[in-house]
Amino acid sequence: MDASFRHQKRDIALVWFKRDLRVWDHQPLTAAASQGAVLPIYIVEPDFWKLPDAAARHWRFVAECLTDLQTALANLGQPLMICKGEAVTVLQTLARSFNVTALFSHEETGNGWTYARDQRVRAWCREQGIAWHEVAQHGVKRRLPSRDGWARAWDQKMAERLCKPPALTPLTALDLGAIPTEKDLSLSPDPCPERQSGGRSQGWNALQSFLTERGENYRSDMSNPLKGATSCSRISPYLAWGCLSMREVSQAAEHRRKTLRKEGSKGRWNGALSSFTGRLHWHCHFIQKLEDDPSLEFENLHRAYDGLRPKTPDQTRLTAWATGETGLPFVDACMRSLIATGWLNFRMRAMLMAVASYHLWLDWRATGEHLARSFTDYEPGIHWPQVQMQSGTTGINTIRIYNPVKQGYDQDPTGEFTRRWVPELAEVEDKFLQEPWKSDAAGKILGTRYPLPIVDYLSAAKEAREKIWAVRGGADFKTKAKLISDKHGSRRAGIKMRGQRAK
């Protein structure tokens, strides 16, 4: 960091913004401000943005969030300092210019790289005699001894009073730095023309419109990729990057529920809000898995699956899947939509992963990295447990081998979604849209403008099912699965994920 400081060394507390880009309900900021002068910092780490799960669309979203955060902090009295470099090096530079009394931040359940970085920061703080105060970001508990009572603790956490933004003492004569561009970070081109915009104001507007207007049909529309784009909350990127806190979202949903109850509402809203609140629980439930077992990003949860799929993927299949060119129209439509928007509804995310893992028999690590780069709302703690779950390698979840043709007919009965994203098939009849190889109208299209199916999806699914179940029938499989369930399984009664049977 090449910042210049033109003032005498003084006592300050550092507030390190990570994936918590807001000032509302920000406990580290509130706690630090209660002790005296605060310098809020964000560290742009070039090595982080070189990782295989990072993408330019993430950075563009984060940059917009940082612009919003800069304004919010300036209004409190002290603007944000943008630092660029390796975290410990940045902290060392700041410690030479200030008497750093403490470091405040939220706990982060990130990928393996951020875990190792936090270990280095922790060691540096210990060497310098600087206390690092980390605060839980949501309902995830660090060093959790058991899942027993976890759901009750989540409810209690969500009911706590929200923290209001504190007034900050201005620090003068600082070089606050600038938000780097994609070019500055050497990020590869990553067009995402319909991506959601970053920033707390955008997130808050999305939450309010969902709770009062868009969300009424949430329960019935969430599985449909077309309707779900409107009826789903669309706040996932704002939770992933911390523009909104889980607690304020939970309380806003509860407030809306109480308002409807007072109004005597008996319509679809009650079911919609109940389903939505359940998914807020799932958010933290899955992140808790990675918090408890960081190896989930790299290794099969149930090690009996080691060696099941080739670690080096078939590049032809991987490229076809990743670019929406498998010849399976609904799969390709979902992938192309994701590439252009950075978002996809949950059921279709699961289907994309399942098709990659079962029908194309690709290792989840390679396909998981592609999806991580594609999702604007990439949250490692949700992503990697879900990737393994949809690949059948957890040992404790029901195997879901989605039929991509049936899913297309079920979730896109009019063909509007498929035709939008696979316009090559615009003239194919509805009854053959998901199986264009059966249509005479597609004769001149297939193999030229649009590919023939890369696999026979029925026989590929049958072969995959046989291989997976052969592993599940092995010696000691159930014993090890029981240990996994005891550690990672949900204890919350009444919360059950939909679609647990093979589809």
C-alpha positions as a printed Julia matrix, in Angstrom:
503×3 Matrix{Float64}:
   0.0     0.0     0.0
   1.52    3.32   -1.06
  -0.48    5.67    1.15
   1.16    8.76    2.64
   0.31    9.95    6.13
   0.89   13.56    7.11
  -0.01   13.45   10.79
   1.51   12.32   14.05
   1.12    8.75   15.17
  -2.05    8.31   17.2
  -4.12    5.58   18.81
  -6.7     3.96   16.53
  -8.69    0.78   16.24
  -8.83   -0.79   12.79
 -12.14   -2.11   11.47
 -11.43   -4.58    8.68
 -14.35   -4.87    6.27
 -14.4    -8.24    4.52
 -17.67   -9.83    3.38
 -19.7    -7.38    5.49
 -19.95   -4.29    3.3
 -22.44   -2.25    5.33
 -22.61    0.04    8.37
 -26.01   -1.09    9.66
 -25.98   -3.98   12.14
 -22.19   -4.08   12.03
 -21.09   -5.12   15.52
 -17.32   -4.76   14.96
 -17.78   -1.15   13.81
 -20.03   -0.33   16.77
 -17.67   -1.98   19.26
 -14.58   -0.26   17.86
 -16.24    3.16   17.83
 -17.11    2.8    21.52
 -13.37    2.69   22.31
 -12.22    5.8    20.43
 -10.91    6.69   16.98
 -11.6     4.17   14.21
 -10.0     3.67   10.81
 -12.26    1.54    8.57
 -10.28   -0.36    5.94
 -10.94   -2.71    3.04
  -7.99   -4.73    1.76
  -7.98   -5.56   -1.94
  -5.85   -8.71   -2.09
  -4.57   -9.33   -5.64
  -3.72  -12.98   -4.92
  -7.32  -13.61   -3.84
  -8.59  -12.39   -7.2
  -6.31  -14.84   -9.0
  -8.03  -17.85   -7.41
  -9.99  -20.27   -9.61
 -13.25  -19.48   -7.8
 -12.94  -15.68   -8.28
 -14.25  -13.74  -11.26
 -14.56  -10.24  -12.63
 -18.32  -10.25  -12.03
 -17.61  -10.7    -8.33
 -15.21   -7.78   -8.33
 -17.58   -5.49  -10.22
 -20.27   -6.24   -7.64
 -17.85   -5.7    -4.75
 -16.59   -2.42   -6.26
 -20.16   -1.13   -6.38
 -20.64   -2.21   -2.77
 -17.45   -0.38   -1.78
 -18.62    2.81   -3.47
 -21.84    2.59   -1.46
 -19.89    1.84    1.72
 -17.55    4.78    1.16
 -20.53    7.13    1.17
 -22.09    5.53    4.24
 -18.88    5.74    6.29
 -18.16    9.3     5.17
 -21.62   10.27    6.42
 -20.71    8.78    9.81
 -17.57   10.91   10.0
 -14.68    8.77    8.74
 -14.44    7.51    5.14
 -13.24    4.06    4.15
  -9.56    3.5     3.37
  -8.95    1.24    0.37
  -5.7    -0.7     0.79
  -4.17   -2.98   -1.82
  -1.75   -5.79   -1.07
  -1.22   -8.84    1.09
  -3.19   -8.48    4.33
  -0.31   -8.79    6.8
   1.84   -6.39    4.77
  -1.0    -3.85    4.75
  -1.47   -4.18    8.5
   2.26   -3.8     9.09
   2.27   -0.57    7.08
  -0.67    0.79    9.05
   0.98   -0.2    12.34
   4.05    1.88   11.41
   1.85    4.93   10.89
  -0.59    4.47   13.78
  -0.58    3.0    17.23
  -3.03    0.23   16.41
  -4.79   -0.63   19.67
  -7.01   -3.39   18.26
  -8.31   -5.0    15.09
 -12.05   -5.57   14.71
 -13.79   -7.68   12.07
 -16.5   -10.21   11.48
 -15.61  -13.89   11.42
 -15.3   -15.18    7.88
 -16.11  -18.68    6.68
 -14.51  -18.33    3.28
 -12.48  -20.6     1.04
  -9.22  -22.3     1.92
  -7.21  -19.27    0.83
  -8.99  -16.86    3.18
  -8.72  -19.39    6.0
  -4.93  -19.51    5.57
  -4.77  -15.71    5.3
  -6.68  -15.31    8.55
  -4.23  -17.67   10.21
  -1.36  -15.43    9.11
  -3.16  -12.32   10.34
  -3.88  -14.01   13.66
  -0.21  -14.91   14.08
   0.86  -11.34   13.24
  -1.59   -9.84   15.74
  -0.29  -12.19   18.4
   3.31  -11.2    17.68
   2.42   -7.49   17.82
   0.32   -7.77   20.95
  -2.72   -6.48   19.07
  -6.07   -7.96   20.07
  -8.13   -9.17   17.11
 -11.81   -9.05   18.04
 -13.82  -11.23   15.66
 -17.61  -11.21   15.85
 -19.99  -13.81   14.43
 -21.41  -12.62   11.11
 -24.67  -14.58   11.34
 -25.85  -17.84   12.89
 -22.63  -19.78   12.3
 -20.74  -20.72   15.47
 -16.96  -21.13   15.48
 -15.55  -24.2    17.26
 -19.02  -25.7    17.56
 -18.82  -28.82   19.78
 -22.14  -30.3    18.62
 -25.08  -29.51   16.35
 -27.44  -30.13   19.28
 -29.21  -26.88   20.12
 -27.85  -25.14   17.02
 -31.28  -24.17   15.63
 -32.38  -22.69   18.95
 -29.16  -20.67   19.16
 -29.81  -19.42   15.61
 -33.26  -18.18   16.61
 -31.8   -16.4    19.62
 -29.07  -14.78   17.52
 -31.57  -13.52   14.97
 -33.72  -11.98   17.73
 -30.89   -9.82   19.12
 -31.15   -6.05   18.81
 -29.73   -4.58   15.6
 -26.69   -2.32   15.89
 -27.2     1.23   14.68
 -24.33    2.91   12.79
 -22.09    4.82   15.22
 -20.7     8.31   14.81
 -17.0     8.19   13.91
 -14.22   10.6    14.82
 -12.7    12.08   11.63
  -9.04   11.31   10.92
  -7.43   14.02    8.85
  -4.68   14.06    6.2
  -5.14   10.47    5.04
  -4.59    9.04    1.6
  -7.75    6.94    1.4
  -6.7     5.1    -1.75
  -8.91    4.24   -4.72
 -11.02    1.27   -5.75
  -9.0    -0.7    -8.33
 -10.37   -1.53  -11.75
 -10.65   -5.01  -13.24
  -7.6    -4.16  -15.33
  -5.66   -3.23  -12.18
  -6.38   -6.72  -10.84
  -5.65   -8.44  -14.19
  -9.07  -10.08  -14.19
 -10.14  -12.01  -17.28
 -13.07  -10.66  -19.32
 -16.31  -11.88  -17.79
 -19.35  -10.27  -19.43
 -22.48  -10.51  -17.28
 -24.84   -7.97  -18.86
 -27.85   -8.68  -16.64
 -26.0    -8.9   -13.32
 -27.59   -7.36  -10.24
 -25.95   -4.13   -9.09
 -24.02   -4.09   -5.83
 -24.56   -1.91   -2.77
 -26.68   -1.85    0.36
 -29.35    0.4    -1.1
 -29.88   -2.07   -3.94
 -30.07   -4.95   -1.48
 -32.5    -3.17    0.82
 -34.77   -2.31   -2.1
 -34.75   -5.94   -3.24
 -35.66   -7.13    0.25
 -38.51   -4.65    0.65
 -39.99   -5.33   -2.77
 -39.86   -9.07   -2.07
 -41.56   -8.78    1.32
 -44.32   -6.46    0.13
 -44.83   -7.15   -3.58
 -42.88   -9.84   -5.41
 -42.81  -12.61   -2.83
 -46.46  -13.63   -2.58
 -46.0   -16.55   -5.01
 -42.54  -17.46   -3.71
 -43.5   -20.96   -2.64
 -45.13  -21.92   -5.94
 -42.74  -20.08   -8.27
 -39.33  -20.78   -6.75
 -38.68  -23.9    -8.83
 -39.48  -22.16  -12.1
 -36.44  -20.37  -13.57
 -38.59  -17.77  -15.32
 -41.08  -16.97  -12.55
 -38.48  -17.48   -9.85
 -36.41  -14.6   -11.19
 -39.22  -12.32  -10.01
 -40.8   -14.23   -7.12
 -37.57  -15.22   -5.37
 -36.07  -12.69   -2.98
 -32.96  -11.99   -5.11
 -31.1   -10.83   -1.97
 -28.54  -13.66   -2.11
 -25.62  -11.54   -3.45
 -26.32   -8.9    -0.82
 -26.12  -11.53    1.91
 -23.05  -13.15    0.36
 -21.11   -9.87    0.35
 -22.66   -8.56    3.55
 -24.6    -5.53    2.28
 -27.45   -6.88    4.4
 -27.09   -8.73    7.68
 -28.85  -12.03    8.19
 -30.32  -10.68   11.4
 -31.95   -7.65    9.79
 -33.36   -9.8     6.99
 -34.77  -12.29    9.49
 -36.32   -9.53   11.57
 -37.76   -7.79    8.51
 -39.45  -11.04    7.47
 -40.82  -11.57   10.98
 -42.1    -7.98   11.09
 -43.9    -8.53    7.78
 -45.39  -11.77    9.07
 -46.75  -10.0    12.18
 -48.17   -7.18   10.08
 -50.02   -9.65    7.88
 -51.33  -11.46   10.93
 -52.73   -8.23   12.34
 -54.37   -7.53    9.0
 -55.98  -10.96    9.07
 -54.26  -12.1     5.89
 -54.93  -15.74    5.0
 -53.51  -15.73    1.49
 -50.29  -17.08    0.02
 -48.09  -14.67    1.95
 -47.99  -16.76    5.12
 -46.68  -19.8     3.29
 -44.24  -17.68    1.29
 -42.73  -16.09    4.39
 -42.54  -19.42    6.19
 -40.62  -20.94    3.28
 -38.37  -17.89    3.04
 -37.5   -17.99    6.75
 -36.69  -21.68    6.43
 -34.19  -20.86    3.72
 -32.53  -18.28    5.94
 -31.91  -21.15    8.37
 -30.49  -23.26    5.54
 -28.11  -20.43    4.63
 -26.34  -20.66    7.98
 -26.83  -24.44    8.26
 -24.72  -25.02    5.16
 -22.07  -22.45    6.03
 -21.73  -24.19    9.4
 -20.7   -27.34    7.53
 -17.71  -25.62    5.92
 -16.87  -23.83    9.17
 -16.72  -27.21   10.92
 -14.87  -28.96    8.11
 -12.84  -26.71    5.73
 -11.75  -29.77    3.74
 -15.23  -29.82    2.16
 -13.87  -27.49   -0.51
 -11.27  -30.04   -1.57
 -12.18  -33.58   -0.48
 -15.22  -35.84   -0.64
 -17.17  -35.6     2.59
 -17.57  -39.38    2.57
 -14.16  -40.72    1.59
 -15.64  -43.91    0.16
 -16.26  -41.85   -2.98
 -12.57  -41.08   -3.48
 -11.57  -42.14   -6.99
 -15.17  -42.56   -8.15
 -14.86  -39.98  -10.92
 -11.68  -39.03  -12.81
 -10.02  -36.05  -11.11
  -8.95  -34.78  -14.5
 -12.26  -34.04  -16.22
 -13.16  -34.82  -19.81
 -12.42  -31.38  -21.28
 -14.89  -31.74  -24.14
 -17.74  -32.49  -21.77
 -16.69  -29.84  -19.27
 -16.5   -27.13  -21.94
 -19.85  -28.12  -23.45
 -21.52  -28.0   -20.04
 -19.83  -24.74  -18.97
 -20.8   -22.9   -22.17
 -24.34  -24.21  -22.54
 -23.62  -26.47  -25.51
 -24.53  -29.95  -24.23
 -27.37  -30.48  -26.69
 -29.8   -30.81  -23.77
 -31.9   -27.66  -24.27
 -33.05  -26.97  -20.72
 -29.58  -27.56  -19.29
 -28.08  -25.21  -21.87
 -30.76  -22.58  -21.27
 -30.06  -22.62  -17.54
 -26.3   -22.33  -18.04
 -26.57  -19.53  -20.58
 -28.99  -17.67  -18.32
 -26.56  -18.02  -15.42
 -23.64  -16.74  -17.49
 -25.61  -13.65  -18.54
 -27.3   -12.84  -15.22
 -25.08  -14.26  -12.46
 -28.15  -15.86  -10.86
 -30.26  -18.99  -11.15
 -32.98  -20.42   -8.96
 -31.99  -23.15   -6.51
 -33.61  -26.11   -8.26
 -31.92  -25.33  -11.55
 -28.56  -24.86   -9.82
 -29.01  -28.33   -8.39
 -29.92  -29.71  -11.81
 -26.85  -28.18  -13.48
 -24.59  -29.72  -10.88
 -26.37  -33.08  -11.02
 -26.15  -33.3   -14.82
 -22.44  -32.48  -14.66
 -21.82  -35.06  -11.95
 -24.03  -37.93  -13.08
 -24.81  -37.68  -16.77
 -21.43  -36.23  -17.75
 -19.55  -37.95  -14.91
 -17.38  -34.91  -14.16
 -15.55  -34.36  -10.88
 -17.32  -31.81   -8.67
 -14.17  -29.77   -8.03
 -13.85  -28.61  -11.64
 -17.55  -27.99  -12.19
 -17.88  -26.39   -8.76
 -15.21  -23.84   -9.62
 -17.02  -22.88  -12.81
 -20.28  -22.36  -10.96
 -18.49  -20.43   -8.21
 -17.15  -18.02  -10.82
 -20.58  -17.73  -12.42
 -22.68  -17.02   -9.32
 -22.61  -13.36   -8.3
 -23.83  -14.62   -4.92
 -20.99  -17.14   -4.51
 -20.82  -17.98   -0.82
 -18.17  -20.7    -0.23
 -19.89  -22.07    2.85
 -23.1   -22.72    0.95
 -21.55  -23.53   -2.39
 -19.19  -26.38   -1.59
 -21.54  -28.39    0.67
 -24.24  -27.98   -1.99
 -21.87  -28.99   -4.79
 -21.03  -32.17   -2.92
 -24.66  -32.8    -2.04
 -25.77  -32.56   -5.68
 -22.84  -34.77   -6.72
 -23.8   -37.53   -4.29
 -20.52  -37.52   -2.33
 -21.77  -36.57    1.14
 -22.93  -40.06    2.05
 -25.89  -38.68    3.99
 -28.15  -37.07    1.39
 -30.58  -38.73   -0.99
 -29.15  -39.21   -4.47
 -30.86  -36.78   -6.86
 -30.35  -37.65  -10.5
 -32.49  -35.09  -12.26
 -33.99  -35.96  -15.63
 -33.04  -32.82  -17.61
 -35.71  -33.39  -20.25
 -38.5   -33.89  -17.71
 -37.3   -30.86  -15.75
 -37.56  -28.79  -18.92
 -41.13  -29.83  -19.59
 -42.11  -29.46  -15.91
 -40.44  -26.14  -15.13
 -40.73  -24.48  -18.54
 -44.0   -25.84  -19.94
 -44.48  -23.0   -22.44
 -40.86  -23.1   -23.56
 -40.47  -19.36  -23.02
 -37.34  -19.69  -20.88
 -35.7   -22.27  -23.14
 -36.41  -20.32  -26.33
 -35.08  -17.11  -24.81
 -31.7   -18.62  -23.99
 -31.48  -21.2   -26.79
 -32.87  -19.2   -29.71
 -31.5   -21.78  -32.15
 -34.56  -23.88  -31.24
 -37.14  -21.1   -31.54
 -39.05  -22.86  -34.33
 -39.17  -26.31  -32.7
 -42.65  -27.41  -31.58
 -43.44  -27.27  -27.85
 -43.83  -31.03  -27.6
 -40.31  -31.6   -28.91
 -38.56  -28.52  -27.54
 -36.71  -30.43  -24.82
 -36.05  -33.35  -27.22
 -35.38  -31.61  -30.54
 -33.78  -34.73  -32.0
 -37.34  -36.08  -32.29
 -38.51  -33.11  -34.37
 -38.4   -32.91  -38.16
 -38.23  -29.11  -37.81
 -34.87  -29.42  -36.05
 -33.26  -31.55  -38.73
 -31.22  -28.73  -40.28
 -30.35  -27.22  -36.9
 -28.92  -30.13  -34.95
 -25.25  -30.72  -35.5
 -24.82  -27.35  -37.19
 -26.39  -24.4   -35.34
 -27.09  -26.4   -32.18
 -25.29  -29.55  -31.01
 -26.68  -33.03  -30.77
 -26.78  -34.34  -27.18
 -23.29  -34.94  -25.88
 -24.53  -38.07  -24.07
 -27.56  -40.35  -24.06
 -29.05  -38.85  -20.92
 -31.12  -41.91  -19.99
 -28.34  -44.49  -20.26
 -25.85  -42.09  -18.64
 -28.17  -41.65  -15.66
 -28.62  -45.41  -15.35
 -24.88  -46.02  -15.4
 -24.23  -43.28  -12.85
 -26.91  -44.64  -10.51
 -25.34  -48.08  -10.59
 -21.87  -46.73   -9.81
 -23.08  -44.53   -6.95
 -25.14  -47.25   -5.32
 -22.28  -49.72   -5.63
 -20.25  -47.42   -3.37
 -23.13  -46.94   -0.94
 -23.41  -50.68   -0.58
 -19.79  -51.06    0.51
 -18.54  -52.25    3.88
 -18.6   -49.64    6.66
 -20.34  -47.09    4.42
 -23.29  -46.65    6.78
 -21.06  -46.49    9.85
 -19.04  -43.63    8.39
 -22.2   -41.95    7.09
 -23.62  -41.99   10.61
 -20.55  -40.15   11.9
 -20.95  -37.55    9.15
 -24.63  -37.1     9.96
 -23.89  -36.67   13.66
 -21.44  -33.89   12.83
 -23.2   -32.09    9.99
 -26.85  -33.13   10.02
 -29.62  -30.66   10.79
 -31.39  -31.09   14.13
 -34.2   -28.68   13.3
 -37.58  -30.39   13.2
 -39.91  -29.37   10.42
 -37.27  -28.0     8.06
 -36.8   -30.3     5.12
 -35.33  -29.57    1.75
 -37.64  -30.08   -1.18
 -36.89  -32.45   -4.01
 -35.07  -35.1    -1.99
 -36.1   -37.92   -4.31
 -34.42  -38.49   -7.65
 -36.15  -36.36  -10.28
